[in-house]
Amino acid sequence: MTYLRVSTAAELLGVSQDTVRRWIDAGRLRARHPDGGRTEVHGADVAAVLSESRIEDPDAPQQSARNRFPGIVTRVERDGVMALVEIQAGPHRVISLMSREAADELKLEVGVPAAATVKATNVVIDIV
């Protein structure tokens, strides 16, 4: 399982660290305190909250541009040779089709912070 620092979860969710802590207290996000230290949030819970709050913007400009979208993995589907990886980056959902080997090497799973780099029709996923 992947766990994120409260500050990282807050940044990905677009909320304050205090809000993340309130969501932990309310049971919306699972957390742990490794070695009694800082609080860490379950990455899959952050991915679920982002997926629930996704807003489709019909007025967003339709354009092709090179860009890097930091976010969190919300879905990974592996089959024999290929893998489909979905990242929620703020209000943007980015999907990449890659080799299963690449997804395995990156250890991509729901809740892992990652970034999609877009250039033309290629989407490259890297761990952040």
N, CA, C and O atoms as a MOPAC input file, in Angstrom:
PM7 MOZYME 1SCF
protein

 N      0.83300 1    -1.18500 1     0.00000 1
 C      0.00000 1     0.00000 1     0.00000 1
 C      0.87600 1     1.24600 1     0.00000 1
 O      1.96000 1     1.25900 1     0.58200 1
 N      0.39400 1     2.27800 1    -0.65400 1
 C      1.12000 1     3.53600 1    -0.72700 1
 C      0.51200 1     4.52700 1     0.26200 1
 O     -0.70600 1     4.68600 1     0.33000 1
 N      1.36800 1     5.18000 1     1.01800 1
 C      0.92600 1     6.22500 1     1.94200 1
 C      1.59900 1     7.53100 1     1.56500 1
 O      2.73900 1     7.54100 1     1.10100 1
 N      0.88700 1     8.63800 1     1.76700 1
 C      1.37300 1     9.97000 1     1.40200 1
 C      1.44900 1    10.83500 1     2.64600 1
 O      0.67000 1    10.66500 1     3.58400 1
 N      2.38900 1    11.76100 1     2.64600 1
 C      2.43900 1    12.75000 1     3.71900 1
 C      1.18600 1    13.61500 1     3.63700 1
 O      0.61300 1    13.78000 1     2.56100 1
 N      0.76900 1    14.15600 1     4.75400 1
 C     -0.41200 1    15.01700 1     4.79000 1
 C     -0.23100 1    16.19300 1     3.83600 1
 O     -1.17500 1    16.57800 1     3.14600 1
 N      0.96500 1    16.76500 1     3.78800 1
 C      1.20500 1    17.90900 1     2.90500 1
 C      1.04900 1    17.52300 1     1.43800 1
 O      0.50700 1    18.30000 1     0.65200 1
 N      1.51500 1    16.33800 1     1.06000 1
 C      1.37800 1    15.87100 1    -0.31900 1
 C     -0.08400 1    15.61800 1    -0.65700 1
 O     -0.55100 1    16.00500 1    -1.72800 1
 N     -0.80700 1    14.97100 1     0.25000 1
 C     -2.23000 1    14.71000 1     0.03300 1
 C     -2.99700 1    16.02400 1    -0.11700 1
 O     -3.85600 1    16.14300 1    -0.99000 1
 N     -2.68900 1    17.01000 1     0.73100 1
 C     -3.36000 1    18.30700 1     0.65800 1
 C     -3.11500 1    18.97400 1    -0.68500 1
 O     -4.03600 1    19.52600 1    -1.28600 1
 N     -1.87300 1    18.92400 1    -1.15800 1
 C     -1.53700 1    19.54300 1    -2.43900 1
 C     -2.29300 1    18.85800 1    -3.58400 1
 O     -2.85300 1    19.52900 1    -4.45100 1
 N     -2.30800 1    17.53400 1    -3.58300 1
 C     -3.01200 1    16.79800 1    -4.63500 1
 C     -4.51400 1    17.05600 1    -4.60500 1
 O     -5.15900 1    17.14900 1    -5.65000 1
 N     -5.06500 1    17.17000 1    -3.39700 1
 C     -6.50500 1    17.38000 1    -3.24400 1
 C     -6.92000 1    18.83800 1    -3.40800 1
 O     -8.10600 1    19.13400 1    -3.55800 1
 N     -5.94800 1    19.75000 1    -3.38100 1
 C     -6.26800 1    21.16500 1    -3.51800 1
 C     -6.93400 1    21.74200 1    -2.28600 1
 O     -7.74700 1    22.66200 1    -2.38100 1
 N     -6.58200 1    21.19300 1    -1.11400 1
 C     -7.14100 1    21.66500 1     0.15300 1
 C     -5.99400 1    21.91300 1     1.12800 1
 O     -4.83900 1    21.61000 1     0.82800 1
 N     -6.31900 1    22.46400 1     2.29500 1
 C     -5.29200 1    22.72000 1     3.30000 1
 C     -4.95000 1    21.43400 1     4.05600 1
 O     -5.70600 1    20.46200 1     4.03800 1
 N     -3.80500 1    21.45400 1     4.71100 1
 C     -3.42700 1    20.31700 1     5.54600 1
 C     -4.42400 1    20.12400 1     6.68100 1
 O     -4.69400 1    18.99300 1     7.08500 1
 N     -4.97300 1    21.22400 1     7.19900 1
 C     -5.98200 1    21.12300 1     8.24900 1
 C     -7.22000 1    20.38400 1     7.75100 1
 O     -7.81200 1    19.59000 1     8.48200 1
 N     -7.60900 1    20.64700 1     6.50600 1
 C     -8.76600 1    19.94500 1     5.93200 1
 C     -8.47700 1    18.45700 1     5.83900 1
 O     -9.33800 1    17.64000 1     6.16500 1
 N     -7.27200 1    18.09100 1     5.39500 1
 C     -6.90800 1    16.67400 1     5.31900 1
 C     -7.00000 1    16.05100 1     6.70400 1
 O     -7.52500 1    14.94600 1     6.84700 1
 N     -6.50600 1    16.73200 1     7.71600 1
 C     -6.56200 1    16.19900 1     9.09000 1
 C     -8.01100 1    16.05100 1     9.55700 1
 O     -8.34400 1    15.07900 1    10.23600 1
 N     -8.87700 1    17.00900 1     9.19700 1
 C    -10.30400 1    16.89200 1     9.55400 1
 C    -10.93400 1    15.69000 1     8.85600 1
 O    -11.74300 1    14.97700 1     9.45000 1
 N    -10.56200 1    15.46600 1     7.58900 1
 C    -11.09700 1    14.31600 1     6.85200 1
 C    -10.60700 1    13.00400 1     7.46400 1
 O    -11.32900 1    12.00600 1     7.45400 1
 N     -9.39400 1    13.00300 1     7.99100 1
 C     -8.89100 1    11.81500 1     8.69300 1
 C     -9.73900 1    11.58200 1     9.93900 1
 O    -10.19500 1    10.46500 1    10.18300 1
 N     -9.94900 1    12.63300 1    10.72400 1
 C    -10.74600 1    12.52800 1    11.95400 1
 C    -12.17100 1    12.07200 1    11.66800 1
 O    -12.77100 1    11.34700 1    12.46300 1
 N    -12.71400 1    12.50600 1    10.51400 1
 C    -14.08500 1    12.16000 1    10.14700 1
 C    -14.17700 1    10.77100 1     9.51000 1
 O    -15.27400 1    10.26700 1     9.27200 1
 N    -13.02300 1    10.15400 1     9.23300 1
 C    -13.01300 1     8.82900 1     8.63200 1
 C    -13.07000 1     8.81800 1     7.11200 1
 O    -13.17700 1     7.75200 1     6.50600 1
 N    -13.00100 1     9.97900 1     6.49400 1
 C    -13.02600 1    10.04800 1     5.02600 1
 C    -11.71500 1     9.53900 1     4.42700 1
 O    -11.70800 1     8.95900 1     3.34100 1
 N    -10.61000 1     9.75700 1     5.13600 1
 C     -9.29300 1     9.29200 1     4.70900 1
 C     -8.69700 1     8.42200 1     5.81200 1
 O     -8.74700 1     8.77900 1     6.98900 1
 N     -8.13200 1     7.27700 1     5.42300 1
 C     -7.43000 1     6.43400 1     6.38700 1
 C     -6.00900 1     6.96700 1     6.55400 1
 O     -5.41000 1     7.48900 1     5.61400 1
 N     -5.48700 1     6.82400 1     7.76300 1
 C     -4.13900 1     7.32900 1     8.03600 1
 C     -3.41500 1     6.37700 1     8.97000 1
 O     -4.01400 1     5.52000 1     9.62000 1
 N     -2.11800 1     6.56000 1     9.01100 1
 C     -1.28300 1     5.81100 1     9.95300 1
 C     -0.22600 1     6.75100 1    10.50200 1
 O      0.01300 1     7.83100 1     9.96200 1
 N      0.40000 1     6.31500 1    11.58600 1
 C      1.47500 1     7.08100 1    12.22600 1
 C      2.65500 1     6.13400 1    12.39900 1
 O      2.83900 1     5.56800 1    13.47700 1
 N      3.46500 1     5.95200 1    11.34200 1
 C      4.57700 1     5.00500 1    11.45100 1
 C      5.55500 1     5.42500 1    12.54100 1
 O      5.97400 1     6.58000 1    12.61800 1
 N      5.90100 1     4.47100 1    13.36400 1
 C      6.84800 1     4.72000 1    14.46200 1
 C      6.41400 1     5.88400 1    15.34400 1
 O      7.25500 1     6.55200 1    15.94600 1
 N      5.10100 1     6.13200 1    15.42600 1
 C      4.59800 1     7.22500 1    16.25000 1
 C      4.92000 1     8.59500 1    15.70800 1
 O      4.72900 1     9.59700 1    16.39800 1
 N      5.41100 1     8.65800 1    14.47000 1
 C      5.84300 1     9.91900 1    13.86800 1
 C      4.74100 1    10.63000 1    13.12900 1
 O      3.58100 1    10.59600 1    13.53900 1
 N      5.10200 1    11.27400 1    12.04000 1
 C      4.16900 1    12.09200 1    11.27700 1
 C      3.03100 1    11.24800 1    10.71100 1
 O      3.15900 1    10.03800 1    10.53100 1
 N      1.93300 1    11.90800 1    10.44200 1
 C      0.75500 1    11.24900 1     9.89800 1
 C      0.91900 1    11.02000 1     8.40400 1
 O      1.36800 1    11.90400 1     7.67400 1
 N      0.55600 1     9.83500 1     7.96000 1
 C      0.56000 1     9.50400 1     6.53800 1
 C     -0.83300 1     9.04700 1     6.14200 1
 O     -1.50500 1     8.34700 1     6.89800 1
 N     -1.26500 1     9.45000 1     4.94200 1
 C     -2.61100 1     9.17700 1     4.45300 1
 C     -2.54700 1     8.07000 1     3.41000 1
 O     -1.61800 1     8.01700 1     2.60500 1
 N     -3.54100 1     7.18800 1     3.43000 1
 C     -3.62000 1     6.08200 1     2.47300 1
 C     -3.84000 1     6.65200 1     1.07300 1
 O     -4.83000 1     7.34000 1     0.82700 1
 N     -2.91000 1     6.36200 1     0.15300 1
 C     -2.95300 1     6.91500 1    -1.19700 1
 C     -4.21100 1     6.55200 1    -1.96400 1
 O     -4.72000 1     7.37900 1    -2.72100 1
 N     -4.72900 1     5.34700 1    -1.79500 1
 C     -5.94400 1     4.94200 1    -2.51200 1
 C     -7.14000 1     5.77800 1    -2.07200 1
 O     -8.03400 1     6.04800 1    -2.87400 1
 N     -7.16600 1     6.19200 1    -0.79300 1
 C     -8.26200 1     7.05000 1    -0.32700 1
 C     -8.19700 1     8.42500 1    -0.99400 1
 O     -9.22500 1     8.99600 1    -1.35900 1
 N     -6.98400 1     8.94800 1    -1.14900 1
 C     -6.81800 1    10.24100 1    -1.83600 1
 C     -7.29300 1    10.10700 1    -3.27900 1
 O     -7.98100 1    10.98500 1    -3.79800 1
 N     -6.92000 1     8.99600 1    -3.92500 1
 C     -7.35500 1     8.75400 1    -5.30300 1
 C     -8.88000 1     8.69200 1    -5.38900 1
 O     -9.46700 1     9.22400 1    -6.33100 1
 N     -9.51900 1     8.05200 1    -4.42300 1
 C    -10.98400 1     7.93900 1    -4.42900 1
 C    -11.64700 1     9.30200 1    -4.27400 1
 O    -12.61700 1     9.59700 1    -4.97100 1
 N    -11.13900 1    10.13400 1    -3.37100 1
 C    -11.70500 1    11.46800 1    -3.17900 1
 C    -11.55100 1    12.28700 1    -4.45700 1
 O    -12.48200 1    12.98100 1    -4.86400 1
 N    -10.38000 1    12.21100 1    -5.09400 1
 C    -10.17300 1    12.94600 1    -6.34600 1
 C    -11.11400 1    12.45200 1    -7.44100 1
 O    -11.65700 1    13.25500 1    -8.19900 1
 N    -11.30700 1    11.15300 1    -7.52700 1
 C    -12.20500 1    10.61000 1    -8.55300 1
 C    -13.63900 1    11.06000 1    -8.32000 1
 O    -14.35500 1    11.36800 1    -9.27200 1
 N    -14.06300 1    11.10200 1    -7.06000 1
 C    -15.42100 1    11.54000 1    -6.72100 1
 C    -15.64200 1    13.00400 1    -7.07200 1
 O    -16.74100 1    13.39800 1    -7.46400 1
 N    -14.58700 1    13.81000 1    -6.92800 1
 C    -14.74300 1    15.25600 1    -7.09800 1
 C    -14.39100 1    15.72800 1    -8.50000 1
 O    -14.34800 1    16.93000 1    -8.76100 1
 N    -14.13800 1    14.79000 1    -9.40100 1
 C    -13.76100 1    15.15700 1   -10.76700 1
 C    -14.87900 1    15.97700 1   -11.40600 1
 O    -16.05400 1    15.61700 1   -11.33900 1
 N    -14.48800 1    17.07500 1   -12.01800 1
 C    -15.43900 1    17.96300 1   -12.68400 1
 C    -15.08600 1    18.00500 1   -14.16200 1
 O    -13.96200 1    18.34100 1   -14.53400 1
 N    -16.04100 1    17.66600 1   -14.98600 1
 C    -15.83800 1    17.77400 1   -16.42700 1
 C    -16.14800 1    19.21200 1   -16.82300 1
 O    -17.21800 1    19.72600 1   -16.49900 1
 N    -15.23200 1    19.85800 1   -17.51200 1
 C    -15.40600 1    21.25000 1   -17.92100 1
 C    -15.66300 1    21.30000 1   -19.42600 1
 O    -14.71800 1    21.20900 1   -20.21000 1
 N    -16.92300 1    21.44200 1   -19.84500 1
 C    -17.22300 1    21.46000 1   -21.27200 1
 C    -16.67400 1    22.69500 1   -21.98800 1
 O    -16.56400 1    22.70100 1   -23.21500 1
 N    -16.32900 1    23.74100 1   -21.23000 1
 C    -15.81400 1    24.96900 1   -21.83000 1
 C    -14.29100 1    24.99800 1   -21.90600 1
 O    -13.71100 1    25.97200 1   -22.38700 1
 N    -13.63900 1    23.93300 1   -21.43400 1
 C    -12.17700 1    23.89900 1   -21.47300 1
 C    -11.71800 1    23.90700 1   -22.92600 1
 O    -12.30000 1    23.22500 1   -23.77000 1
 N    -10.67500 1    24.68100 1   -23.21500 1
 C    -10.20200 1    24.74700 1   -24.60000 1
 C     -9.70100 1    23.38700 1   -25.07000 1
 O     -9.05500 1    22.65900 1   -24.31600 1
 N    -10.00100 1    23.05600 1   -26.30800 1
 C     -9.52500 1    21.82000 1   -26.91700 1
 C     -8.23200 1    22.14400 1   -27.64800 1
 O     -8.24800 1    22.80100 1   -28.68900 1
 N     -7.11000 1    21.68000 1   -27.10000 1
 C     -5.83300 1    22.00600 1   -27.70000 1
 C     -4.83500 1    20.89100 1   -27.46400 1
 O     -4.99500 1    20.07200 1   -26.55900 1
 N     -3.82600 1    20.87300 1   -28.27200 1
 C     -2.73100 1    19.92700 1   -28.10100 1
 C     -1.52400 1    20.72600 1   -27.62300 1
 O     -1.10500 1    21.68600 1   -28.26900 1
 N     -0.97500 1    20.31800 1   -26.48800 1
 C      0.17600 1    21.04700 1   -25.95100 1
 C      1.03300 1    20.10700 1   -25.13500 1
 O      0.53900 1    19.13000 1   -24.57200 1
 N      2.33500 1    20.40600 1   -25.07200 1
 C      3.20700 1    19.66200 1   -24.18000 1
 C      2.95600 1    20.17300 1   -22.77700 1
 O      2.94100 1    21.38100 1   -22.53900 1
 N      2.76400 1    19.27400 1   -21.87500 1
 C      2.48100 1    19.66400 1   -20.50900 1
 C      2.79400 1    18.51900 1   -19.57100 1
 O      2.87700 1    17.36200 1   -19.98200 1
 N      2.96700 1    18.85800 1   -18.30400 1
 C      3.20000 1    17.86700 1   -17.26000 1
 C      2.09700 1    18.02200 1   -16.23400 1
 O      1.87600 1    19.11300 1   -15.70900 1
 N      1.40600 1    16.93400 1   -15.95000 1
 C      0.26700 1    16.94900 1   -15.04100 1
 C      0.56800 1    16.09900 1   -13.81000 1
 O      0.38000 1    14.88300 1   -13.85500 1
 N      1.03200 1    16.70400 1   -12.70500 1
 C      1.24300 1    15.92100 1   -11.49000 1
 C     -0.10500 1    15.57000 1   -10.87000 1
 O     -1.02000 1    16.39300 1   -10.84100 1
 N     -0.21100 1    14.37000 1   -10.38700 1
 C     -1.46200 1    13.92600 1    -9.78200 1
 C     -1.26700 1    12.62200 1    -9.04500 1
 O     -0.21400 1    12.36700 1    -8.46200 1
 N     -2.31100 1    11.79300 1    -9.08000 1
 C     -2.27900 1    10.52600 1    -8.35900 1
 C     -2.94900 1     9.46200 1    -9.22100 1
 O     -3.93000 1     9.73600 1    -9.91100 1
 N     -2.41700 1     8.26200 1    -9.17500 1
 C     -2.97100 1     7.16200 1    -9.96300 1
 C     -4.32700 1     6.76600 1    -9.37700 1
 O     -4.43600 1     6.48700 1    -8.18300 1
 N     -5.36200 1     6.74200 1   -10.23000 1
 C     -6.70900 1     6.37900 1    -9.78100 1
 C     -7.16800 1     5.03800 1   -10.33900 1
 O     -8.15800 1     4.48100 1    -9.86400 1
 N     -6.45600 1     4.50600 1   -11.35200 1
 C     -6.83900 1     3.20600 1   -11.91600 1
 C     -5.65300 1     2.60700 1   -12.65000 1
 O     -4.92500 1     3.30800 1   -13.35300 1
 N     -5.46400 1     1.30400 1   -12.48300 1
 C     -4.46300 1     0.55500 1   -13.23800 1
 C     -5.11800 1    -0.75700 1   -13.65200 1
 O     -5.59500 1    -1.51600 1   -12.80800 1
 N     -5.13900 1    -1.01900 1   -14.96100 1
 C     -5.65800 1    -2.28300 1   -15.48200 1
 C     -4.54500 1    -2.93500 1   -16.29200 1
 O     -4.09600 1    -2.39600 1   -17.30400 1
 N     -4.10600 1    -4.10600 1   -15.83000 1
 C     -3.04000 1    -4.84000 1   -16.51900 1
 C     -3.63300 1    -6.06200 1   -17.20600 1
 O     -4.51900 1    -6.72000 1   -16.66000 1
 N     -3.13800 1    -6.36600 1   -18.41500 1
 C     -3.47000 1    -7.64400 1   -19.03500 1
 C     -2.16000 1    -8.29600 1   -19.44800 1
 O     -1.11500 1    -7.97900 1   -18.88100 1
 N     -2.18800 1    -9.18100 1   -20.40100 1
 C     -0.98600 1    -9.91900 1   -20.77200 1
 C      0.20500 1    -9.05900 1   -21.12100 1
 O      1.28900 1    -9.27300 1   -20.57900 1
 N      0.04100 1    -8.08500 1   -22.01500 1
 C      1.16300 1    -7.29900 1   -22.51400 1
 C      1.03400 1    -5.81700 1   -22.18100 1
 O      2.04800 1    -5.13500 1   -22.03700 1
 N     -0.17200 1    -5.30900 1   -22.05700 1
 C     -0.40100 1    -3.87200 1   -21.90300 1
 C     -0.99500 1    -3.53500 1   -20.54000 1
 O     -1.49600 1    -4.40100 1   -19.82300 1
 N     -0.92200 1    -2.25400 1   -20.20700 1
 C     -1.53600 1    -1.73200 1   -18.98600 1
 C     -2.16200 1    -0.38100 1   -19.29800 1
 O     -1.58800 1     0.42800 1   -20.02800 1
 N     -3.34200 1    -0.14500 1   -18.73900 1
 C     -4.00700 1     1.15300 1   -18.83400 1
 C     -3.82500 1     1.82300 1   -17.47600 1
 O     -4.14100 1     1.23600 1   -16.44100 1
 N     -3.31600 1     3.05500 1   -17.48500 1
 C     -3.07600 1     3.79300 1   -16.24100 1
 C     -3.81600 1     5.11900 1   -16.32200 1
 O     -3.67500 1     5.86500 1   -17.29100 1
 N     -4.60500 1     5.40200 1   -15.29400 1
 C     -5.35800 1     6.66200 1   -15.22000 1
 C     -4.81000 1     7.49200 1   -14.06800 1
 O     -4.59600 1     6.98800 1   -12.96500 1
 N     -4.58600 1     8.77500 1   -14.34400 1
 C     -4.12000 1     9.71800 1   -13.32400 1
 C     -5.14500 1    10.84100 1   -13.21300 1
 O     -5.61900 1    11.36000 1   -14.22400 1
 N     -5.48000 1    11.20900 1   -11.99100 1
 C     -6.30300 1    12.38900 1   -11.74300 1
 C     -5.34400 1    13.49300 1   -11.34800 1
 O     -4.69100 1    13.41200 1   -10.30800 1
 N     -5.25800 1    14.51800 1   -12.16800 1
 C     -4.33900 1    15.63900 1   -11.94800 1
 C     -5.18100 1    16.89800 1   -11.80500 1
 O     -5.51700 1    17.54600 1   -12.79700 1
 N     -5.52000 1    17.24300 1   -10.56000 1
 C     -6.45900 1    18.35000 1   -10.35300 1
 C     -7.76200 1    17.98100 1   -11.01600 1
 O     -8.26800 1    16.88200 1   -10.78900 1
 N     -8.33000 1    18.86300 1   -11.83200 1
 C     -9.59300 1    18.54200 1   -12.50000 1
 C     -9.40000 1    17.70500 1   -13.76000 1
 O    -10.37400 1    17.38300 1   -14.44000 1
 N     -8.15900 1    17.34800 1   -14.08000 1
 C     -7.86700 1    16.64900 1   -15.32600 1
 C     -7.68300 1    15.15500 1   -15.10000 1
 O     -6.98700 1    14.73500 1   -14.17600 1
 N     -8.31500 1    14.36300 1   -15.95400 1
 C     -8.11700 1    12.91400 1   -15.95200 1
 C     -7.25900 1    12.58000 1   -17.16700 1
 O     -7.60900 1    12.92000 1   -18.29700 1
 N     -6.12900 1    11.90900 1   -16.92400 1
 C     -5.20800 1    11.54800 1   -18.00100 1
 C     -5.08000 1    10.03500 1   -18.01000 1
 O     -4.85100 1     9.41600 1   -16.97100 1
 N     -5.23200 1     9.43700 1   -19.19800 1
 C     -5.12300 1     7.98900 1   -19.33800 1
 C     -3.96600 1     7.67500 1   -20.27100 1
 O     -3.80900 1     8.29900 1   -21.32000 1
 N     -3.16500 1     6.70400 1   -19.87700 1
 C     -2.04400 1     6.27200 1   -20.69600 1
 C     -2.11800 1     4.76600 1   -20.90600 1
 O     -2.39600 1     4.01600 1   -19.97000 1
 N     -1.87100 1     4.33100 1   -22.12400 1
 C     -1.73600 1     2.91800 1   -22.43800 1
 C     -0.25200 1     2.65400 1   -22.61300 1
 O      0.39700 1     3.27100 1   -23.45700 1
 N      0.29000 1     1.73600 1   -21.81700 1
 C      1.72400 1     1.45800 1   -21.83400 1
 C      1.93100 1    -0.03800 1   -21.72600 1
 O      0.98000 1    -0.79500 1   -21.52900 1
 N      3.17100 1    -0.45800 1   -21.85500 1
 C      3.45200 1    -1.88200 1   -21.68300 1
 C      3.25200 1    -2.25300 1   -20.21800 1
 O      3.47400 1    -1.44400 1   -19.31800 1
 N      2.83300 1    -3.48100 1   -20.00400 1
 C      2.67400 1    -3.97400 1   -18.63600 1
 C      4.02100 1    -3.93200 1   -17.91300 1
 O      4.09000 1    -3.63500 1   -16.72100 1
 N      5.08600 1    -4.23400 1   -18.65100 1
 C      6.42400 1    -4.21600 1   -18.06800 1
 C      6.74900 1    -2.83100 1   -17.50700 1
 O      7.29200 1    -2.72500 1   -16.40700 1
 N      6.42300 1    -1.76500 1   -18.25400 1
 C      6.69000 1    -0.39900 1   -17.78600 1
 C      5.88500 1    -0.10200 1   -16.51900 1
 O      6.41400 1     0.46000 1   -15.56000 1
 N      4.61000 1    -0.48000 1   -16.52100 1
 C      3.76500 1    -0.24000 1   -15.33700 1
 C      4.29700 1    -1.00200 1   -14.13000 1
 O      4.29500 1    -0.48700 1   -13.01200 1
 N      4.75100 1    -2.23100 1   -14.36000 1
 C      5.30700 1    -3.03200 1   -13.26300 1
 C      6.61200 1    -2.42600 1   -12.74600 1
 O      6.82600 1    -2.35500 1   -11.53600 1
 N      7.49000 1    -1.98800 1   -13.66200 1
 C      8.76300 1    -1.39400 1   -13.24600 1
 C      8.55500 1    -0.12200 1   -12.43200 1
 O      9.30300 1     0.14600 1   -11.49200 1
 N      7.52100 1     0.67400 1   -12.80000 1
 C      7.21600 1     1.89700 1   -12.06000 1
 C      6.42000 1     1.61600 1   -10.78700 1
 O      6.18400 1     2.51300 1    -9.97800 1
 N      6.01100 1     0.35600 1   -10.62200 1
 C      5.20500 1    -0.05100 1    -9.45900 1
 C      3.94400 1     0.80000 1    -9.36300 1
 O      3.56900 1     1.25700 1    -8.28300 1
 N      3.29100 1     1.00700 1   -10.51200 1
 C      2.08800 1     1.83000 1   -10.53900 1
 C      0.92200 1     1.07200 1    -9.92700 1
 O      0.64900 1    -0.07300 1   -10.28900 1
 N      0.24300 1     1.72200 1    -9.00000 1
 C     -0.95300 1     1.18600 1    -8.36900 1
 C     -1.78900 1     2.36400 1    -7.92200 1
 O     -1.29300 1     3.48800 1    -7.83500 1
 N     -3.05300 1     2.11500 1    -7.63800 1
 C     -3.94200 1     3.17800 1    -7.19000 1
 C     -3.36400 1     3.82000 1    -5.93600 1
 O     -2.98100 1     3.13300 1    -4.98900 1
 N     -3.30800 1     5.15400 1    -5.94700 1
 C     -2.81300 1     5.90200 1    -4.79900 1
 C     -1.37400 1     6.35500 1    -4.90800 1
 O     -0.90400 1     7.09800 1    -4.04700 1
 N     -0.65600 1     5.93000 1    -5.94200 1
 C      0.74300 1     6.33000 1    -6.11300 1
 C      0.79500 1     7.71700 1    -6.74800 1
 O      0.17300 1     7.93000 1    -7.78900 1
 N      1.51500 1     8.66200 1    -6.15700 1
 C      1.68600 1     9.95800 1    -6.80600 1
 C      2.48400 1     9.78600 1    -8.09300 1
 O      3.50200 1     9.09400 1    -8.11300 1
 N      2.02500 1    10.40900 1    -9.15000 1
 C      2.68500 1    10.27500 1   -10.44500 1
 C      2.38200 1    11.51800 1   -11.26600 1
 O      1.54200 1    12.33600 1   -10.89000 1
 N      3.06500 1    11.64900 1   -12.37600 1
 C      2.81300 1    12.77800 1   -13.27200 1
 C      2.71800 1    12.25700 1   -14.69300 1
 O      3.46500 1    11.36200 1   -15.08900 1
 N      1.80200 1    12.81900 1   -15.45200 1
 C      1.66700 1    12.49700 1   -16.86700 1
 C      2.30700 1    13.62600 1   -17.65800 1
 O      1.95500 1    14.79300 1   -17.49100 1
 N      3.24400 1    13.26800 1   -18.51500 1
 C      3.87400 1    14.24500 1   -19.39200 1
 C      3.30500 1    14.02500 1   -20.78100 1
 O      3.40600 1    12.93100 1   -21.33500 1
 N      2.70600 1    15.06900 1   -21.34500 1
 C      2.00900 1    14.95300 1   -22.61900 1
 C      2.77800 1    15.69000 1   -23.69600 1
 O      3.09800 1    16.87000 1   -23.54900 1
 N      3.07100 1    14.99500 1   -24.77100 1
 C      3.68500 1    15.60800 1   -25.93900 1
 C      3.07300 1    14.92100 1   -27.14400 1
 O      3.21100 1    13.70900 1   -27.31000 1
 N      2.40800 1    15.67800 1   -27.97100 1
 C      1.70400 1    15.13800 1   -29.13900 1
 C      0.72200 1    14.08400 1   -28.65000 1
 O     -0.12600 1    14.37900 1   -27.80700 1
 N      0.81900 1    12.86500 1   -29.15900 1
 C     -0.13600 1    11.83000 1   -28.75000 1
 C      0.43900 1    10.88100 1   -27.71100 1
 O     -0.22100 1     9.90600 1   -27.35100 1
 N      1.64000 1    11.13000 1   -27.21900 1
 C      2.26100 1    10.24100 1   -26.23500 1
 C      2.08700 1    10.79800 1   -24.82400 1
 O      2.23200 1    11.99900 1   -24.59200 1
 N      1.77500 1     9.90300 1   -23.88800 1
 C      1.68600 1    10.26200 1   -22.47900 1
 C      2.70000 1     9.41600 1   -21.73900 1
 O      2.63600 1     8.18700 1   -21.77900 1
 N      3.63500 1    10.06400 1   -21.06200 1
 C      4.67200 1     9.37600 1   -20.30900 1
 C      4.39400 1     9.55800 1   -18.83000 1
 O      4.19300 1    10.68600 1   -18.37900 1
 N      4.37800 1     8.47100 1   -18.06000 1
 C      4.10100 1     8.50700 1   -16.62000 1
 C      5.41500 1     8.38700 1   -15.87000 1
 O      6.22400 1     7.50600 1   -16.16200 1
 N      5.63200 1     9.28200 1   -14.89400 1
 C      6.79800 1     9.15600 1   -14.03900 1
 C      6.37200 1     9.31900 1   -12.58500 1
 O      5.39300 1    10.00600 1   -12.29500 1
 N      7.09100 1     8.70000 1   -11.69000 1
 C      6.79100 1     8.77100 1   -10.26200 1
 C      7.29300 1    10.10200 1    -9.71600 1
 O      8.40400 1    10.53000 1   -10.03000 1
 N      6.46000 1    10.76400 1    -8.88700 1
 C      6.84600 1    12.05800 1    -8.30800 1
 C      7.13200 1    11.92200 1    -6.84000 1
 O      7.47200 1    12.90600 1    -6.18300 1

